[in-house]
Amino acid sequence: MAPLSILPGRIRIESTLVAGRRDIIRSFEQRIMETPGTLEVSVNHRTGRILVRYDEAVVSRDLLCETISAALEALRFGELPLPPHPDHSGSRDREPAAAKHTRNILLDMAAHVLLPKPFDLLVPALGVLRG
């Protein structure tokens, strides 16, 4: 693991282990943030780049690099715990199929009762409401 960029209080590393792994980013960042003196950790799952800002008076660059290497090894061997998913209770994408189907039936019934038939055919927005 060779750093791409080293500036005072800042180090940037690239790893293929985090590229495309959106599911583990939060756990990976938390693992590195446990190191005293770490101010900020930012991982880009698209590029696989890891940016760490740290206080040089508290933690050395070598210790921080060891911590990052250990976190990457934990990721490689599947030892990094996955964080719990945030609550998506308001999201339609997380609805079960039965709930979506029921909602679509209710929208169809309401459209047929409330709208005259010719007008019902002219309203393409009903398809958008269905999701």
N, C-alpha and C positions, 0 to 999 in steps of 0.2 A: 504494500500500500504506500504509494509515493504521493505526497501532497501535490496538488496542482498549483496552489498559490499559498504563500505564507507571508503574512503581514503582521506587524505587532498586534497581538490580541485577536488575531483572526487566522483561520486555517480553512482551506477548501480542499476536499478530497473527492475523488471519483471512484465509484465501486459498481460493478455490474450486479452485485448482490441486492442492492436496493432499487435498481432500475426495474420499473414495471411492477413493483411490489407495494402498491398503495396501501394494502391491508396492514402492513407492519410498520409503517412510517411513524405513527404515534408512539408505539412501544420502543422503537429504535431511538427516537429523540429523547424519550424519558430515561432510557438507560444511560445515555451520554450526559443528560442533565443532572444525574445523580452525583457526578464528579464535582466536588467543591470548586468554585471559581468559574464554572461554566455559566456564561451569561445568556447565550442563545444558541439553539441548534435548529437548523433548517435543512430539510432533506427534500430534494426534488425527485419524485419517483419517475418522472419522464426522462430525465437526463442521467440519473444515478449520482448526482453530485450532492455532497454533504458540506454544509457551511457551518462552522462552529466559531462563535465569538466567545472569548474567555478573558479573564483577568490575569495578566501575567504575574502579578504580585502574589497570587494565591496558588495558581497551578502552572506547572511547566508544560511546554509544548510536547516534550517527550512523554510525560504522563498522560496527556490528553490523547496523543497518538496511540498509546497502548490501550487506553479505554475504548477508543474507536475500533481498534483492531479486535479487541475482545468482544465488542458488540457485534461486529461483522462475523466473527467466528460463531457466536451464539446464533446468529441468523442463518449461517451456512448449515449448522447442524440441527436447526429447528428448535433451539432452546429459548427463543425469544417469544414470550407470551403474546397472543393477539389481544388487543384491547376490546372491551365490550362495544357493541355497535351502539351509536347514539340513538335516541328515541326518534323514530320516524312516524309517529302516530298520525301526523297530519298529512303525510305524503300519500298520494294516490298510487305511486309506483310500488309501494309496499303492501297494497291491499291484496288479500287472498283472492283467487280467481272467482270464488263463489260470491264474494262481496261485489266485485266488479260486474259480474253477470246480473246480480240483483239490481244494482244501481242502473244498469243499462235497460233492464226491463221496465223499471219504474219511470225512467225518462221517456221511453217509447210510449208507455201508457198515458203519461201526462201530455205528451205531444199530440197523441191521437184524440184525446178528450178535449184539450184546450184549443187546438188549431184545426181549422177546416182542412180538409184533405188537399186541395190544390195548394194552399199556403204551406202546408207541411212539406210538400215536395220541393218548394222553392227555398227552404231555409237550410242551407248547408251548415250553418253554425251548430245545429244539433249534433252533428258528427264530432265537432270539436269538444262539445260538452261531455261526450261519452268517454273521452280520454284515450 
